[in-house]
Amino acid sequence: MRGADYCLSNEFTTLNSHLRTPNSLIYWHYHYWMRIKRPVNKDNSLDSAEAKRFQLFWYLVPVVGFFPALWTLYYRQGGKQRQDLSRTVVTLTIAWLLGYVLLGIGAETSDSFALPLLVTNSLLTSGYFVTNLWLMARLWQRKSIRLPLISKVGDRLP
């Protein structure tokens, strides 16, 4: 090694070893943050029921939640609650997407009804997002997440 390389690597080794000593401020800061706010469980993981319930929230994220819900239905994963929620989410998203596309096409082809169709399209999209947020609130409260018409149609999905 040359003199400059040795000096640089020597400084790095000294700095690195200094950060690992108990007298270092970074050492104590790191260990302080690693010790606070530990979960109650001995194995430092969430309860499996709570973790599964938090995973269900991903299904209710508008537009994005469609894909994990479709994956769950396609591979037949999860329990009854996950399957029911997946069916509801897939049905709700397909209904919204179909209405969105049809209203958009209608607004493009029609001159006289363009504005009312675009307003209806925006109301449909707002309703879709509010419905997903409402279902998230119901899931948080551990209430039923079934919708009257959508869940009946969703029950016919495989």
C-alpha positions as CSV (number, residue, x, y, z in Angstrom):
1,M,0.0,0.0,0.0
2,R,1.1,3.5,-0.6
3,G,1.4,6.1,2.1
4,A,-1.9,8.0,1.2
5,D,-3.9,4.7,0.9
6,Y,-2.6,3.5,4.2
7,C,-3.4,6.7,5.9
8,L,-7.0,6.8,4.4
9,S,-7.7,3.2,5.3
10,N,-6.2,3.7,8.8
11,E,-8.4,6.7,9.4
12,F,-11.5,4.7,8.2
13,T,-10.6,1.8,10.5
14,T,-10.1,4.2,13.4
15,L,-13.4,6.0,12.7
16,N,-15.3,2.7,12.3
17,S,-13.9,1.2,15.5
18,H,-14.7,4.5,17.3
19,L,-18.4,4.3,16.4
20,R,-18.6,0.8,17.8
21,T,-17.2,1.7,21.2
22,P,-19.6,2.2,24.2
23,N,-18.3,5.7,24.6
24,S,-19.6,6.8,21.2
25,L,-22.7,9.0,21.0
26,I,-23.9,7.1,17.9
27,Y,-23.5,3.8,19.8
28,W,-25.7,4.9,22.6
29,H,-28.2,6.6,20.3
30,Y,-28.6,3.5,18.2
31,H,-29.0,1.2,21.3
32,Y,-31.5,3.7,22.9
33,W,-33.8,3.7,19.8
34,M,-33.6,-0.1,19.5
35,R,-34.8,-0.6,23.0
36,I,-37.8,1.7,23.1
37,K,-41.3,1.0,21.9
38,R,-40.8,-2.8,21.8
39,P,-43.9,-4.8,21.1
40,V,-45.5,-6.6,24.0
41,N,-44.9,-10.0,22.5
42,K,-41.8,-11.8,23.5
43,D,-40.9,-12.7,19.9
44,N,-41.1,-9.0,18.8
45,S,-43.7,-9.7,16.1
46,L,-47.3,-8.6,15.7
47,D,-50.1,-11.0,16.8
48,S,-51.0,-13.1,13.7
49,A,-54.6,-12.0,13.8
50,E,-53.6,-8.4,13.9
51,A,-51.1,-8.8,11.1
52,K,-53.8,-10.5,8.9
53,R,-56.2,-7.7,9.6
54,F,-53.7,-5.1,8.7
55,Q,-53.0,-7.0,5.4
56,L,-56.7,-6.6,4.6
57,F,-56.3,-2.9,4.5
58,W,-54.1,-3.2,1.4
59,Y,-57.1,-4.7,-0.4
60,L,-59.2,-1.6,0.2
61,V,-56.8,0.9,-1.2
62,P,-58.6,2.2,-4.2
63,V,-57.4,0.9,-7.6
64,V,-54.2,-0.6,-6.1
65,G,-56.0,-3.0,-3.8
66,F,-57.6,-4.7,-6.8
67,F,-54.4,-6.5,-7.7
68,P,-53.7,-8.3,-4.4
69,A,-57.4,-9.1,-4.2
70,L,-57.4,-10.6,-7.6
71,W,-54.2,-12.6,-6.7
72,T,-56.0,-14.0,-3.6
73,L,-59.0,-15.1,-5.6
74,Y,-56.9,-16.6,-8.4
75,Y,-54.7,-18.6,-6.1
76,R,-57.4,-19.3,-3.6
77,Q,-55.4,-18.0,-0.7
78,G,-56.5,-16.9,2.8
79,G,-59.5,-17.6,4.9
80,K,-63.2,-16.9,4.5
81,Q,-62.9,-13.2,5.5
82,R,-60.0,-12.6,3.0
83,Q,-61.9,-14.4,0.2
84,D,-65.1,-12.4,0.9
85,L,-63.2,-9.1,1.0
86,S,-61.4,-10.0,-2.2
87,R,-64.6,-10.8,-4.0
88,T,-66.1,-7.5,-2.9
89,V,-63.1,-5.5,-3.9
90,V,-62.8,-7.1,-7.3
91,T,-66.5,-6.6,-8.0
92,L,-66.5,-3.0,-6.8
93,T,-63.4,-2.2,-8.8
94,I,-64.7,-3.8,-12.0
95,A,-68.0,-2.1,-11.6
96,W,-66.3,1.3,-11.1
97,L,-63.9,0.7,-14.0
98,L,-66.7,-0.3,-16.4
99,G,-68.8,2.7,-15.4
100,Y,-65.8,5.0,-15.7
101,V,-65.0,3.8,-19.2
102,L,-68.6,3.8,-20.5
103,L,-69.3,7.3,-19.1
104,G,-66.0,8.5,-20.6
105,I,-66.8,7.0,-24.0
106,G,-70.3,8.5,-23.8
107,A,-68.9,11.9,-23.0
108,E,-66.5,11.7,-26.0
109,T,-69.2,10.7,-28.5
110,S,-72.0,12.9,-27.3
111,D,-71.9,16.6,-27.7
112,S,-75.1,17.5,-25.9
113,F,-74.6,15.1,-22.9
114,A,-70.9,15.6,-22.5
115,L,-71.0,17.7,-19.3
116,P,-73.6,15.7,-17.5
117,L,-71.8,12.5,-18.3
118,L,-68.5,13.9,-17.1
119,V,-70.1,15.1,-13.8
120,T,-71.7,11.6,-13.4
121,N,-68.2,10.1,-14.1
122,S,-66.6,12.2,-11.3
123,L,-69.4,11.4,-8.9
124,L,-69.0,7.7,-9.6
125,T,-65.2,7.9,-9.0
126,S,-65.7,9.9,-5.8
127,G,-68.3,7.3,-4.6
128,Y,-65.8,4.5,-5.3
129,F,-63.1,6.2,-3.3
130,V,-65.5,7.1,-0.4
131,T,-66.9,3.5,-0.4
132,N,-63.3,2.1,0.0
133,L,-62.6,4.5,2.8
134,W,-65.9,3.6,4.5
135,L,-65.0,-0.1,4.2
136,M,-61.6,0.6,5.7
137,A,-63.4,2.3,8.7
138,R,-65.7,-0.8,9.0
139,L,-62.7,-3.1,8.9
140,W,-61.0,-1.0,11.6
141,Q,-64.1,-1.3,13.8
142,R,-64.2,-5.0,13.1
143,K,-67.7,-4.8,11.6
144,S,-69.0,-6.6,8.6
145,I,-67.5,-5.5,5.3
146,R,-70.2,-6.8,3.0
147,L,-72.1,-4.4,0.7
148,P,-75.7,-5.2,-0.1
149,L,-75.6,-5.5,-3.9
150,I,-71.9,-5.8,-4.6
151,S,-71.3,-8.7,-2.2
152,K,-74.2,-10.7,-3.7
153,V,-72.6,-10.3,-7.2
154,G,-69.2,-11.0,-5.8
155,D,-70.3,-14.3,-4.2
156,R,-70.8,-15.6,-7.7
157,L,-67.1,-15.2,-8.4
158,P,-64.9,-18.3,-8.1
